[in-house]
Each structure stands twice: as structure tokens, then as C-alpha cells.
Amino acid sequence: MTSFFRDQTFPANWNRRSSAGTFGTIGNQAIQIFLAHPISPGANNEKGVYVRDNTSVDATIFQEYSSTPPEF
């Protein structure tokens, strides 16, 4: 990638779509990549080490909605 920034040229093996992608096509490709390389949600800590989130999405959604009662 250094040639991209230094020389402002694309790398020799650069590939791009010949036409615009649809949401379905791009979504399917993203799913294929995720299934081949699954990664749990998380973030890097102060030392740069990846740490997984310890809460599930379901728990986070429940906590968000249960902590804020609806206003009438």
C-alpha cells in the first residue's frame, strides 16, 4: 500500500468492481467473509491488545430499552 500513498497509484494487484454493487450482493459477500473469518465484537485496549466485549448484543439491547422507560 505504500505506492498508493507515496506515488498516488493503485497497487499492481488492485481490483475493483466493473459496476455498482447492490445491497444484496455486497451483503452476501460480507457474510461470506465473516463466516470464513469470524471475529467477536471488541476493541483494542490501551496496550493495543484486542479484547472481546463481554456482553452479548441481546443483553445490550435489553439493558438499553429496560433502563429508559417510555414517556407518555
Summary of the structure (lengths in Angstrom):
residues: 72
radius of gyration: 20.0
end to end distance: 54.9
largest distance: 60.5
contacts: 93
relative contact order: 0.07
helix: 42%
strand: 8%
